[in-house]
């Protein structure tokens, strides 16, 4: 270690130099304060032994200047003094001294004090180096975050949340949002919404928005069904996300007329479907696991469909809303939030009403930091007023008849309806009707499978949880043997009709009680399937004593 000895007495310089060199240190001497300042610039000592009384510039004036020249690294200064008054010793410490040594001094005391202050100096140097390293990493992280922020902004540049029938509120806990809210206009005047909540918050979950946003905008632009979308989202996230991350999501498509919504829900809180007066009509409960957990073969893309009246609203939110706490640690909770929504929203769903809900959330939480990102969406069911995108069609003018035979192997852990409708929708004339066709095929198939083949009782959906119902459903599917389900499809391009019949090789028949004659069935958890079919199709008929279902759909109807 380099030691600077500042003393106007040559005898003291010689004695200190000899002792310090015997301790293994390198010594430089100065006769007064001015020489000490010059020597400091040249040799950059790590410790200074400074006499108090010197000509030209004494130790009291020299010490603060040496401290200033040392920068951020601690420079130990030990004053050498023959004075023993308390005032002198206090002044030594006041001007920047760290210790003092009385003359004459003991070599052992000198060595102990030098070694002790050398350790402090080393710790200070180490701290400065670590701070520099941290500053470098901080600057690098800021640069990388700016790059990611730029990428996210570009990826979300196509976001179309700003629509007259959509209200949105996002409040992240950090610079990056782990919640994703996406909106996009479809090619047929329809509209898509995506609400996603990735595990955690911050930079890591925010990057999950990149593959989802790219797929969402691309698939919405092509008018693909929500079932297609979530299948693709799940496949991408299953490949790229680590095992401890997933994306809870609710994906919604509203028809161009605003009279029908199709949705897939996995892992998010119940969405609230309100009637035209702002009262709660139905809770859309999550029916699936979150995205990114299951492999493609086990993923279920089955949708729920609802006919709605213009003026109804669908309120969607992430768990950050209901889990937000006040200063007492009390959460908002789903029931409390549902009460707020029905209290503050009416048929107008105005900006002021939506803002009132946001203000109620902020008022409840106060200054309490959020534990999770918070997202809130309100979709007003109405005609979108969006013009369908015109594109040249290669009409397939030849009629065809097609029989599809499904066995128990085709329906285990798969959605055969999605693949069947995907194939039909490759025809330009059928592609705009893909959502309606999927609804007709899927609801017909599920009604036959669950009630006629598996003999499932819909009342179980009320008596037990949906999870238990679908566990029992899957268990019965695994036990099936020799099953054949027949779809006979007829396409008539000249009359713009597509019809199909559905039957099976079992002795079971379609149960008439599932036809949905109850005026209140839209409020039940069962009986909606056939009711949806009768509203979408132009003709629905049970034939052969209920063993065969006939459905006819007009392709000339306005797109909805």
N, C-alpha and C positions, 0 to 999 in steps of 0.2 A: 504494500500500500504506500502511496506517495503522501508524505507528511510535510507540511510547510511550517517551519519554525520562524516566528517573527519576534525578535528580541534585540534591543540595542546593546546588550551586554555580550561581548564575544565569549566570555567564560561560560555563560549559560548556553550559547549556541553550540560550543564544543561539547559540553557535557550532554546536552540533549541529543546531539547528533550521534555521539558514541553509543548512548543507551538505545536509541531507536533503531540504529543499524544493527545492534546486537539482537534486537527483537525481530529482525528480518524486514525492516521497512526501508524505503528509499527516502532520503531527507534532502530538502532544499531550504536554505536560510535566507532571511531578509532582515535588514537592520531597522526598518520602520514601516509605517503603514503604506506609504507610497510605493516603496520597493515591493511590499507584499502584493499590492494590486497588480503590478507589472509581472511579478513572478507567477501569480495565479493564472493569468492569461496564457503564459508559456507552458507551465507544467500541469495545470489542472489537478491540483492535489485533492485527495479524498478526505483529509483531516487537517486542521490548523491548530497549532499551539501559539497563542497570541498573548504577548505581554500587554499589560494595561498602560503603563507609563512609558511613553517613547517620544522622542523629538519629532517635529514636522507633522506627524499624524499619529495620534495615540490609538489604543485598542478600542476605545468606545466609538470612535469615528470609523475605524477600519472594519469592524465586525459587520455592521449592516450592509456595507458595500460588498463585502465578500459573499454574504448571504444572497444578495441580489444577483451577483455574477454566477452563482451556482445553478440558477435555473430551478427546475422542478425536483432535482435530486438533492436530498438532504446533505448539507455540509456541516459536520460536527465542528464546533469551535470550543476549544478548552482554553480558558483564560489562565495566564501565569501571573501571579501577583504575590507580592510580599506583604500587601495590606490585608488586614483581617477585619476591617470594620464591616458591619452588616450593610451599610449604605453602599459601599463599594461592591460587595458581592451581589447585592440586588441589582445594581446598575449593570453589572456584567451580564446577568440573565436578561435584563430588560432590553438591551441593545442587540440581542441575538445569540448570546453565548449559551452553550448547552451544559457546560460544567466549568469548574475552576480547580486549579492546582496551586497549592501554597508553596512558596519558595522559602527555605529549601524543601525539597520533596524526596520521598522515598522511591527508589526504582520500582519496587513491587507495586506501589500505588499507581505510578505512571503507567506501567504495563497493563494493569487491570483496567484503568480508565480508557486507555487507547484501544484495547481489545473490545471493551463493551461498546464504545462508540463506533468502532469498525463494523460490528454486527448490525447496529442500527443503520449505518450507511449502506451496507449490503442489502438490507431489507428494503430500504428506500429505492435503491437502484433497481432491485427486482420488481418492485411495485410499478415503477415508471415503465419498465420494459413490458410488463403485462398490460398496463394501460394502453401502451402503444399498439400492442397486438390486438387488444380488444377494440380499439378505435379502428384498426385496419379491417377487422372482421365486421365491425358495425357498418363501416362504409361499404364493404363488399355486400353485406346482406341488404343494405338499403338499395344498392344498385340492382341486385337480383330481384328484390321485391318490386322495384320500378319496372323491371322487364316483365315480371309476371303480371303486374297491374296493367301494363300495356297490352299484353297478350289477352288478358281477360276482357279488357275494354273492346278490343278488336273482335273477340269471339262473341261478345254480347251486342255488337253494333247492330245486328239484325233483330234485336229484341223489339217486339211490338206490343208492349204492355200499355202504352198510352192510347187507349181506346175509350170512347165515351161510356161504354158499358162495363169498364173495369176500373176498380179502385185498388191501389196497392200501397203498402207501407213496409219498409225494410229497415231494420235497426241492428247492425252488426255489433258485436262486442269488441271488435278490433278493426284494423284497417281492411282486413279481408273478411268476406262474408261466407260462412259455411252453408248458408241457406241460398237456394237458387230459385228465382222467380222468372219464368220465361213465358212470353206470349207470342203467338204467330198466327197470321191470317192464312187460312187454307185456300186452295185454288177454286173451291166451289162456294165461296162466301161463308164458309164455316170458320170457326175460331178455336184455337188450341191454347190451353194453359198448362204449365208445368210448375208445381211447387215441390221443391226438393230440399231435404235437410240432411247434409252429410254429418257423419260422426265427428263431434268436436267442433272447434271453431278456429279461425285463423287461416294461415297460408296453406297448410296441408289440405284441409277439406275444400278450400276454395278452388284449388287446382282441379278437383273432381268435376267442376262445372265445365271444363273445356271439352271433354269427350261428349258429355251430355248435351251441351248447347249445340255443338256441331251436328250431332245426329238429330236433335229436335228440329232445328231450323230446316235442315235438308228434307226430313221426312214430312214435316208439316207442309212444306212447299209442294211436295208431290201428292199431298192429300191422303197419306196413308192413315190407317186406323190407329187408334190408341193402342190396340193390342200389338200391332206391328212395332210401334214405337217402344213400348216398355220391354218387349222382347229384345230389341236391339240395345236399349239402354242397359239392361241387365247383363247382356253378353259382354259389352264393352267394360262395364265396371267390374264384373267378375274377373276379367283378365288383368285389369290395371290396379285395382285397389288392394291394399294389404288386408290380411285376414281380420284385423280389428277395426276395419272401416266398412261402412255401407251407406246407402242413401235411402232414407225414408222418403216416399214420394206420393203425390196425388197428381194424376194426369187426367185432364178433362178436355173433351171436345164438345162444343156447342154447335148445333146445326145452324144453317144460314137463317132459317125462320125463327130461331130462338125458342123452338118448342120441344127440343129434345137435347139431353146431355148424356154423353157416354163417358164413363170414368173408370179408372183403375186406381186402387188405393192400397198402399202397402206401408205399414209402420208409422203412419202419421195420426194425429188426433182426429176424432170424428169431424167431418165437414158438416156444416149446418145448411140444410135446404129449407129456406123460409117460404111461406106462402105470400100472396100478394099484399097481405096486411102486415107483413113483418113478423108473423108468428112462426114458431118452429113446426115444420111439417114432417121432416124426416132427418135422421142422422145417417150420414153415409159413413159407415164404419169400415175400417181397413179390413180387407178380405185376404190379403196376401202378405208374405214376408217382404222386407225392404229389398231394394235393388242392390245387386252386387253380392248376394249371399249364396244363392242357389246356382248350380250349373244349368246350362240351357235345357238339358233333358228333363230337369225337375221343375223348371220355372213354369208358373201358371199365369197366363196372360188373359184369363177370362175377365170380361168387363161387366159392369153394371150399367143399365140403361134406365133413364127416367124421362117420362113425358112431363113437361112443365108448361105453365101458363105464363105468357109475357107479363113481366113485372115481378116474378119470383126472383129470389137472390140465392146464390150459393156462396157461403162464407167459408174460406179455406185458411188454415193457419198452421204454423209449425209449433212444435212442443215448447219452443222458447216463449210463446205467449202464455200458455197455461201454467208453465213452471216459473214464470217471473215472480219474484218475492218482494214483499214490503220489508220495512226495517225490523219487523218482528219475526221474519222468516216464514211468513204465511204465504202460500202460493195462491195465484189467481184461481186456478182449477178450471176444469171444463164446464162444470155446472154454472159457476159464477159468470164465466165469460159468455156462455150461452144466454144467460139472463141479460147481460149488458147488451148483447147484439139485438135481442128481441125488443129490448126497451128503447133502443136508440135508432133502429132502422125501420122505416116504413116503406111504402111502395115506391117512393122517389129514390131512395138510396143516394141522397145528394152528397156532395163533397163535404158539406158541413156536418152531416150525420156521421159520415165515415171518420172525419177528423175528431168528432166527439168521442168515438170509441178509442181512438189513439190517445186522446187526452186523458181518458179514464184510465188507460193502462199506465201512462206516465205518472198520473196522480197517485195511483196505487203503489207503484214501485218507488216513487220519490227519488232520493239520491242513492238508493241501493243499487249497486252494480248488477248488471245482468249476468246470469250464469251461462246463457246460451244466446245465440243469434235469434232474432225475432222477426217473423215475416207474417203478413196478413194480406189476404186477397179477398175481394168481393166482386163476384161476377153477376151482373144483372141480366136475367134471361130476357132477351128481346131480339128482334130481327137485327142482324149485324149491319145491314145496309152496305155490305161489301160486295162489289161486283165479282161474279165468277170470272176466272181467267179463261179467256178464249184460247183454244189451241186446236190445231188440225187433228181430226180423228180419222183413223183408218178403220172404218166400220167393218165389222165382221157380219156380212149379210146372209150367211148361210145358217139355217137353223141347225140345232144339234140336240141330241138326247144323250145324257150321261148318267151312268150308274156308278155310285161310289159305295163300296162295301167296307165297313169298318168292323174290326174284330176287337177283342179285349186287349190285344197287344198294341193296337193303335191309340187307345184312349188312356193307357196307363202313363201318368206323369207327362202328358202332352195335351195340346189343344188342337185336335185334328180340324176343327172348324176354321181356325186361323189359316192353316195351310190350304184348305179347300177354297176358301174365299180369296186367298192370295192368287191362286191359280185362275179363278174365274175373272178376277179384276185385271188380269193382263189384257183383256179385251177392252178397248177404249170406251165402248158403249156401256160397259158395266163398271168401269173404274170409278166414275163419280158417285155410284150407288154403293160403294164398298161398305161403308159403315152400316147402312140399312140392311144390306145382304148379310153382313156378319151378325147383326142383331137377330134377323129371322132364322138363320141357320143355327146359331148358338143357343138361342132360347128354346127352339124346337128340340134340338138335340139334348139339351140339359133336362128338359121336361120329360122326354122319353126315357133318358138314362136314369134319372134320379127317382122318378115316380112309377114308371112302368117296369123297368128292368131291375133296379136296385131296391124298389119298394121303400124308398125313404119317405118319412113323414115330415112334411114341411113344418108342422107345429113344433118340431124339435128346435127350429131356429129361434122360437120364442122361449121354449122351456129350458134350453141349454145354450151355451155359447156357440157362435158360428164356428169357432175353432173345433169344438167337439163334433159339430155336425159334419164338417168336411173331413175330419179324421175318420168318422164312421163311413162316410162316402168312399174314401180312398180304400178303407179296409174291405168293403164289399166289392169294389172294383178288382182288387187283388184276387178275390175268390172266384171271379167269373171264369167260365170255361165254355168254349164253343159258341160264344156270342157272335151274332152278325147283325149289324144295323145297316139299313139300306136307304140311301139317298138317291132318288130318281129325279134328275133335273132336266127340264125342257126349256130351251131357249127359242123364242119366236121373234126374230128381228123385225119382221114386217108389221106385226101388231105391237111390237115393243113390250113384250111380256116375258117374264121368267117365272116359271112355276116349279115346284118340287113336291114330291111325296116322301114321307118318312115312315119307316116301319122297321120291324125287327123279326128275328126268327124265334122269339120267345112267345109264350102264351099270354103274356101280360098285354093289357090294352091301355090306351090313354085314359086317364081318370078324369071324368067330366067335371069333378069338383075343382080341378085346377084350371078350368076355363076362365075363371075370374069374373063371376057375375056380380060379386059384391061391389056396391058403390064405394065402400070404404077400403077396398083392398089395396089401394095405393099406399095406405098407411101401414099395412101389414108387412112383415118380413117375408111373406110367401105369397104366392098367387100372382105375382107381377109378371112372370114370364109370358104366359099365354096372353095376358092382357096387353103386353107390349106388342106381341105378334099381331093381334087383331087390330091394333091402332096403326101399325106400319103397313101391313099387307092390305091388298085390295079384296082378298077373299081368303077365308080360313074355314076349313070344313073337316069334320071327322067322318071317315068312311069305314066301311066294313066293320060296323059294330064297334068302332073306336080303336081298331087295331092299326089304322093308317091315318096319318095327318096330311091333308092337302093344303098347300099355301100358294097363292098367286100374287105376284108383285108387278106393278106397272112401271116400266122404265121411262114412261113419258111424263110422269108426275114431276112437278117442280123440285129442284134439288133442295134438300132440307138437312 
